[in-house]
């Protein structure tokens, strides 16, 4: 039996969970899924931990009932609100001139320690962008190579400790222990991007109820992340204000917009604000104009963020996902705002037993991450180096590694560490060289 992973996406207006089993061929089998509407997050903060725990427990119990079994590991999404990320470079000496998993782990641990973050932030990802071996630059996979010095350029992502602590309390309150945190935008990219999109560069925008998460994936790694404090609930509030409709009625208008449009109808019936018993006629043109104005505003803000990222001229596509993308007008308006890119509305990758619905993108990305679908190497939220062979052995443990502040370690001294339970196969450079060469031949 393979390892089973439980992915939990705690969103602004819903909690979604998926349980999946890792298969021998590296793929996954969906064992169960559930989604429950609930207002859990507001502006990146948990509004009520006790209520959140109850919803999480309810959703997870349903998933377990569908799956008929338990889980081995729990992976939870972290919203991008307030997340910080910086580039970090580090280099180490290679005493025996052979670059193994030990050296890759060591240089990434140095990158982790070298990346300065405010004390109230905790690092959850160290994602290598490129390696350098001696004078050989732009090395995608140095494993098995020979050299005297190894350098890495990595993206280090951190989130507020208070946010992680509150998520932990909510999940613990549901009777679960968290094995890993994953940035939600990163999870979305895992679930939606194709290999070609990764190679050519893509900006993934996950649009939810109250927030938008943006990540830029280039080559073999996530290179940039950002966050916008707007989402589809802003459309609901716009409809309510401009058309004088109660919030609940405005949400109903938004949800039914696609069907009414497709049916060729020209009017909606909606309750009046302050008098739910009295119905009024609302033209589809008024609804369309209100939705379109807010969608355009959101895309223009995101376009500005893309420009400021510095990656605008290095990517080829915009990939949109999240429940918000179900609105019929989204694709056309996105093409208007991003005319120089290929724009795609992305649902999560098709897997048996999983609804092909963009609302599941983050949760699917979490279980895919657990089973090995992530950048070739990375340090996870527990500072453990992850790579596919170690994942299959499930025994690569975090290294005992001195911090750079340790005065007993000189700046030019080689950083020593002891890695526990490293699989024998993880030291087989020839196997890894062949494996990664095949994986990266598209780059």
C-alpha positions as CSV (number, residue, x, y, z in Angstrom):
1,X,0.0,0.0,0.0
2,X,1.3,3.5,-0.9
3,X,1.5,6.5,1.4
4,X,-1.8,8.4,1.7
5,X,-1.8,12.2,1.8
6,X,-4.5,14.5,3.1
7,X,-4.4,18.0,1.5
8,X,-6.4,20.7,3.2
9,X,-7.2,24.1,1.6
10,X,-8.6,26.6,4.1
11,X,-9.9,29.4,1.9
12,X,-11.8,32.6,2.5
13,X,-15.3,31.1,1.9
14,X,-14.7,27.3,1.8
15,X,-12.6,24.4,3.2
16,X,-11.6,21.8,0.7
17,X,-9.9,18.5,1.4
18,X,-8.6,15.7,-0.8
19,X,-7.1,12.3,0.2
20,X,-4.9,10.6,-2.3
21,X,-2.6,7.6,-2.4
22,X,0.8,7.6,-4.1
23,X,1.1,4.8,-6.7
24,X,4.1,2.8,-7.7
25,X,4.4,4.6,-11.0
26,X,4.7,8.0,-9.2
27,X,1.1,9.0,-9.9
28,X,-1.7,9.4,-7.4
29,X,-5.1,7.9,-6.9
30,X,-7.8,10.1,-5.5
31,X,-9.5,8.3,-2.5
32,X,-11.9,11.0,-1.5
33,X,-12.7,14.7,-1.6
34,X,-15.1,17.1,0.1
35,X,-15.7,20.9,0.0
36,X,-17.7,22.9,2.5
37,X,-18.7,26.5,2.4
38,X,-17.5,28.5,5.4
39,X,-16.2,32.0,6.0
40,X,-12.9,31.1,7.6
41,X,-10.3,33.6,6.4
42,X,-10.7,37.4,6.2
43,X,-7.9,39.5,4.8
44,X,-5.4,36.7,5.4
45,X,-6.4,36.1,9.0
46,X,-8.5,33.3,10.6
47,X,-11.7,34.9,11.9
48,X,-12.7,32.2,14.4
49,X,-10.3,29.3,15.2
50,X,-13.0,27.2,17.0
51,X,-15.4,27.5,14.1
52,X,-12.6,26.7,11.6
53,X,-11.7,23.6,13.5
54,X,-15.3,22.4,13.4
55,X,-15.5,22.9,9.6
56,X,-12.1,21.2,9.0
57,X,-13.2,18.2,11.1
58,X,-16.5,17.9,9.2
59,X,-14.8,18.0,5.8
60,X,-12.0,15.6,6.8
61,X,-14.5,13.1,8.3
62,X,-16.5,13.1,5.1
63,X,-13.3,12.5,3.1
64,X,-12.4,9.6,5.4
65,X,-15.8,8.1,5.0
66,X,-15.6,8.2,1.2
67,X,-12.0,6.8,1.2
68,X,-12.8,4.1,3.7
69,X,-9.3,4.5,5.3
70,X,-7.1,6.9,7.1
71,X,-4.1,9.0,6.0
72,X,-0.4,9.1,6.7
73,X,0.5,12.7,6.2
74,X,-1.3,16.0,6.3
75,X,-0.4,19.0,4.1
76,X,-2.0,22.3,4.6
77,X,-2.1,25.4,2.3
78,X,-1.0,28.8,3.5
79,X,-2.5,31.9,1.9
80,X,-0.2,34.4,0.3
81,X,-1.4,37.3,2.4
82,X,1.7,38.9,3.9
83,X,4.1,36.3,2.5
84,X,7.6,37.5,1.8
85,X,10.2,36.1,-0.6
86,X,13.7,36.9,-1.5
87,X,16.5,35.5,-3.6
88,X,19.4,33.8,-1.8
89,X,22.8,32.7,-3.1
90,X,25.2,30.4,-1.3
91,X,28.2,28.3,-2.2
92,X,30.2,25.5,-0.6
93,X,33.4,23.6,-1.1
94,X,33.3,20.0,-2.4
95,X,36.1,18.2,-0.5
96,X,35.9,15.0,-2.5
97,X,34.9,16.7,-5.9
98,X,31.8,14.5,-6.2
99,X,28.4,16.3,-5.9
100,X,26.0,14.0,-4.1
101,X,22.7,14.6,-2.4
102,X,24.7,15.5,0.7
103,X,26.3,18.5,-1.0
104,X,23.0,19.6,-2.5
105,X,21.4,19.5,0.9
106,X,24.3,21.4,2.4
107,X,24.3,24.2,-0.1
108,X,20.6,24.7,0.3
109,X,20.8,24.7,4.1
110,X,23.4,27.6,3.7
111,X,20.9,29.4,1.4
112,X,18.2,28.9,4.1
113,X,20.4,30.4,6.8
114,X,21.7,33.2,4.6
115,X,18.3,34.5,3.6
116,X,17.4,37.4,6.0
117,X,13.7,37.5,7.1
118,X,12.2,39.6,9.9
119,X,11.9,37.7,13.2
120,X,8.1,37.4,12.9
121,X,8.4,35.4,9.7
122,X,9.1,31.7,9.2
123,X,10.7,30.3,6.1
124,X,8.6,27.5,4.5
125,X,10.2,27.0,1.1
126,X,13.7,27.2,-0.3
127,X,13.3,26.6,-4.1
128,X,16.5,26.4,-6.2
129,X,16.4,28.3,-9.5
130,X,19.9,27.5,-10.8
131,X,23.1,25.9,-9.8
132,X,26.7,26.7,-10.7
133,X,29.6,24.2,-10.5
134,X,33.0,25.9,-10.5
135,X,32.8,28.1,-13.6
136,X,29.9,26.2,-15.2
137,X,26.8,28.4,-15.0
138,X,23.1,27.7,-15.5
139,X,23.4,24.1,-14.3
140,X,19.9,22.7,-13.8
141,X,20.9,19.5,-12.1
142,X,24.4,19.2,-10.6
143,X,23.9,15.8,-9.1
144,X,26.7,13.4,-10.1
145,X,28.8,16.1,-11.5
146,X,32.5,16.6,-10.5
147,X,33.7,20.0,-9.2
148,X,35.4,21.9,-6.4
149,X,32.7,24.4,-5.6
150,X,28.9,24.3,-5.8
151,X,26.7,27.4,-5.8
152,X,22.9,27.7,-5.7
153,X,20.6,30.6,-6.5
154,X,17.3,30.0,-4.7
155,X,14.0,31.7,-3.9
156,X,13.2,31.7,-0.2
157,X,9.6,32.1,0.8
158,X,8.4,33.0,4.4
159,X,5.1,33.7,6.0
160,X,4.0,35.3,9.3
161,X,4.6,33.0,12.3
162,X,1.3,34.1,13.8
163,X,-0.6,33.0,10.7
164,X,1.1,29.6,10.8
165,X,0.4,29.3,14.6
166,X,-3.3,30.1,14.1
167,X,-3.6,27.6,11.2
168,X,-1.9,25.0,13.3
169,X,-4.4,25.6,16.2
170,X,-7.4,25.3,13.9
171,X,-6.1,22.1,12.3
172,X,-5.0,20.6,15.7
173,X,-8.5,21.5,17.0
174,X,-9.9,19.2,14.3
175,X,-7.7,16.4,15.7
176,X,-5.0,16.6,13.0
177,X,-1.3,17.2,13.0
178,X,0.4,19.1,10.2
179,X,3.3,17.5,8.4
180,X,3.9,20.3,5.9
181,X,2.8,23.8,5.0
182,X,2.7,24.8,1.3
183,X,2.1,28.3,-0.1
184,X,-1.3,28.1,-1.8
185,X,-0.2,29.7,-5.0
186,X,2.6,27.2,-5.3
187,X,0.1,24.4,-4.8
188,X,-2.1,25.8,-7.6
189,X,0.8,25.9,-10.0
190,X,1.6,22.2,-9.3
191,X,-2.0,21.2,-10.0
192,X,-2.5,23.3,-13.2
193,X,0.8,23.9,-15.1
194,X,1.9,21.7,-18.0
195,X,5.6,20.9,-18.5
196,X,5.7,23.2,-21.6
197,X,4.3,26.1,-19.6
198,X,6.9,25.6,-16.9
199,X,9.7,25.5,-19.4
200,X,8.5,28.6,-21.3
201,X,7.5,30.5,-18.1
202,X,4.0,31.1,-16.8
203,X,2.2,33.3,-14.3
204,X,-0.4,31.4,-12.3
205,X,-3.2,33.5,-10.8
206,X,-5.5,31.7,-8.4
207,X,-8.6,33.9,-7.9
208,X,-10.7,33.2,-4.9
209,X,-13.6,34.8,-3.0
210,X,-11.6,37.6,-1.3
211,X,-8.0,37.2,-2.6
212,X,-5.8,36.5,-5.6
213,X,-2.6,34.6,-5.3
214,X,0.0,35.1,-8.0
215,X,3.1,33.0,-8.6
216,X,5.6,33.0,-11.5
217,X,7.1,29.7,-12.6
218,X,10.1,29.8,-14.9
219,X,12.2,26.9,-15.9
220,X,12.3,24.4,-13.1
221,X,11.3,26.6,-10.2
222,X,8.9,29.1,-8.7
223,X,10.6,32.5,-9.1
224,X,8.1,35.0,-7.7
225,X,5.0,35.3,-5.6
226,X,2.5,38.1,-4.8
227,X,-1.0,38.6,-3.4
228,X,-4.0,40.9,-4.2
229,X,-6.6,41.6,-1.5
230,X,-9.5,41.4,-3.9
231,X,-11.7,38.6,-5.2
232,X,-15.1,37.5,-6.4
233,X,-16.8,38.6,-3.2
234,X,-16.0,42.1,-4.3
235,X,-18.2,41.5,-7.3
236,X,-21.0,40.4,-5.0
237,X,-20.7,43.6,-3.0
238,X,-20.7,45.7,-6.2
239,X,-23.9,44.0,-7.4
240,X,-25.5,44.6,-4.0
241,X,-24.6,48.3,-3.9
242,X,-25.2,49.2,-7.5
243,X,-28.4,47.2,-8.1
244,X,-29.8,47.7,-4.5
245,X,-30.0,43.9,-3.8
246,X,-29.2,42.1,-0.5
247,X,-25.8,40.4,-0.3
248,X,-27.4,37.0,-0.5
249,X,-29.4,37.9,-3.5
250,X,-26.4,39.5,-5.2
251,X,-24.4,36.3,-4.7
252,X,-27.2,34.4,-6.3
253,X,-27.2,36.7,-9.3
254,X,-23.5,36.2,-9.7
255,X,-23.7,32.4,-9.5
256,X,-26.7,32.2,-11.9
257,X,-25.2,34.7,-14.4
258,X,-23.6,32.0,-16.6
259,X,-26.9,30.0,-17.0
260,X,-29.0,33.1,-17.6
261,X,-26.6,34.3,-20.2
262,X,-26.4,30.9,-21.9
263,X,-30.2,30.7,-21.9
264,X,-30.4,33.9,-23.8
265,X,-32.5,35.7,-21.1
266,X,-32.4,39.4,-20.7
267,X,-33.6,39.9,-17.1
268,X,-33.1,38.5,-13.6
269,X,-35.6,38.6,-10.8
270,X,-34.0,39.6,-7.5
271,X,-35.2,40.8,-4.0
272,X,-35.0,44.5,-3.2
273,X,-32.5,45.7,-0.6
274,X,-34.4,46.1,2.7
275,X,-37.4,44.1,1.5
276,X,-36.7,40.5,0.6
277,X,-40.3,39.8,-0.1
278,X,-40.5,42.3,-3.0
279,X,-39.0,41.2,-6.3
280,X,-37.5,43.6,-8.9
281,X,-36.3,43.1,-12.5
282,X,-32.6,43.5,-13.1
283,X,-31.3,43.6,-16.7
284,X,-28.5,41.3,-17.7
285,X,-26.7,44.3,-19.2
286,X,-26.5,45.9,-15.7
287,X,-25.2,42.7,-14.1
288,X,-22.7,42.2,-16.9
289,X,-21.4,45.8,-16.7
290,X,-21.0,45.5,-12.9
291,X,-19.2,42.2,-13.1
292,X,-17.0,43.4,-16.0
293,X,-15.9,46.6,-14.3
294,X,-14.7,44.8,-11.2
295,X,-13.0,42.0,-13.2
296,X,-11.1,44.5,-15.3
297,X,-10.0,46.4,-12.2
298,X,-8.7,43.1,-10.6
299,X,-6.8,42.2,-13.8
300,X,-5.3,45.6,-14.1
301,X,-4.0,45.4,-10.6
302,X,-2.5,42.0,-11.4
303,X,-1.0,43.3,-14.6
304,X,0.8,46.0,-12.6
305,X,2.1,43.4,-10.2
306,X,3.4,41.3,-13.1
307,X,5.2,44.4,-14.5
308,X,6.8,45.2,-11.2
309,X,7.9,41.5,-10.8
310,X,10.5,42.0,-13.5
311,X,9.5,38.8,-15.2
312,X,6.9,40.2,-17.6
313,X,9.2,39.7,-20.6
314,X,10.3,36.2,-19.6
315,X,7.0,34.4,-19.5
316,X,4.8,33.2,-22.3
317,X,1.4,32.5,-20.6
318,X,-1.1,33.6,-18.0
319,X,-2.9,30.6,-16.3
320,X,-6.0,31.5,-14.4
321,X,-7.6,29.1,-11.9
322,X,-9.8,29.2,-8.8
323,X,-13.6,29.3,-8.4
324,X,-13.8,32.9,-9.7
325,X,-12.7,31.8,-13.2
326,X,-16.1,30.1,-13.7
327,X,-17.6,33.5,-14.6
328,X,-18.2,33.5,-18.4
329,X,-16.6,36.9,-19.0
330,X,-13.3,36.2,-17.3
331,X,-11.5,34.7,-20.3
332,X,-12.3,37.6,-22.7
333,X,-11.5,40.3,-20.2
334,X,-8.2,38.6,-19.3
335,X,-7.2,38.5,-23.0
336,X,-8.0,42.3,-23.2
337,X,-5.7,43.1,-20.2
338,X,-2.9,40.5,-21.1
339,X,-2.8,40.8,-25.0
340,X,0.8,39.7,-25.3
341,X,0.3,36.4,-23.5
342,X,-1.4,33.2,-24.1
343,X,-4.3,33.2,-21.5
344,X,-5.7,29.9,-20.3
345,X,-8.4,29.1,-17.8
346,X,-7.1,26.1,-15.9
347,X,-8.9,23.4,-14.0
348,X,-6.9,21.0,-12.0
349,X,-5.3,18.1,-13.9
350,X,-7.8,15.4,-14.8
351,X,-7.6,12.6,-12.3
352,X,-10.2,9.9,-11.7
353,X,-12.8,10.6,-9.0
354,X,-11.9,14.3,-8.8
355,X,-14.3,16.9,-10.1
356,X,-12.7,18.8,-12.9
357,X,-13.4,22.1,-11.1
358,X,-11.0,25.0,-10.5
359,X,-12.1,25.2,-6.9
360,X,-10.1,22.0,-6.2
361,X,-6.8,23.3,-7.7
362,X,-5.0,24.1,-4.4
363,X,-6.1,20.9,-2.6
364,X,-5.0,18.7,-5.5
365,X,-1.7,20.6,-5.6
366,X,-1.2,19.7,-2.0
367,X,-1.5,16.0,-2.4
368,X,0.6,16.1,-5.6
369,X,3.2,18.0,-3.6
370,X,3.1,15.3,-1.0
371,X,3.6,12.5,-3.5
372,X,6.6,14.2,-5.2
373,X,5.3,16.7,-7.7
374,X,7.4,19.7,-6.7
375,X,10.6,21.4,-8.0
376,X,13.5,18.9,-8.4
377,X,15.0,19.8,-5.0
378,X,13.7,22.0,-2.2
379,X,13.8,22.6,1.5
380,X,10.3,22.2,2.8
381,X,8.5,23.9,5.8
382,X,10.4,21.6,8.2
383,X,13.7,22.4,6.6
384,X,13.9,18.9,5.1
385,X,15.4,18.5,1.7
386,X,12.9,16.9,-0.7
387,X,13.7,15.1,-3.9
388,X,11.9,12.3,-5.7
389,X,14.2,9.4,-4.7
390,X,14.2,10.5,-1.0
391,X,10.4,10.7,-1.2
392,X,10.2,7.1,-2.5
393,X,12.4,5.9,0.3
394,X,10.6,8.2,2.8
395,X,13.7,8.3,5.0
396,X,15.7,11.4,4.2
397,X,15.7,13.4,7.5
398,X,16.7,17.0,8.2
399,X,20.4,17.5,8.6
400,X,21.9,18.7,11.8
401,X,23.3,21.9,10.5
402,X,25.1,24.8,12.2
403,X,23.6,28.3,11.8
404,X,25.8,30.9,10.2
405,X,25.7,32.8,13.5
406,X,27.6,30.0,15.1
407,X,31.0,31.6,15.9
408,X,32.7,28.3,16.0
409,X,32.2,28.1,12.2
410,X,34.5,30.4,10.2
411,X,33.1,32.2,7.1
412,X,35.5,30.3,4.9
413,X,35.4,27.0,6.7
414,X,33.5,24.1,5.3
415,X,30.0,23.8,6.9
416,X,29.8,20.3,8.4
417,X,26.7,18.4,9.0
418,X,25.4,14.9,9.7
419,X,22.5,13.6,7.6
420,X,20.5,10.8,9.2
421,X,18.9,7.9,7.4
422,X,20.0,8.8,3.9
423,X,18.8,6.1,1.5
424,X,21.7,4.2,-0.1
425,X,20.1,4.8,-3.5
426,X,20.2,8.6,-2.8
427,X,24.0,8.4,-3.1
428,X,23.9,6.8,-6.5
429,X,25.0,9.6,-8.7
430,X,24.7,7.7,-12.0
431,X,21.1,6.8,-11.4
432,X,20.2,10.4,-10.5
433,X,22.1,11.9,-13.4
434,X,20.3,9.7,-15.9
435,X,16.9,10.3,-14.2
436,X,17.2,14.1,-14.1
437,X,18.7,14.3,-17.5
438,X,15.5,12.7,-18.9
439,X,13.3,14.8,-16.8
440,X,14.9,18.1,-17.9
441,X,15.5,17.3,-21.6
442,X,12.5,19.6,-22.4
443,X,14.4,22.6,-20.9
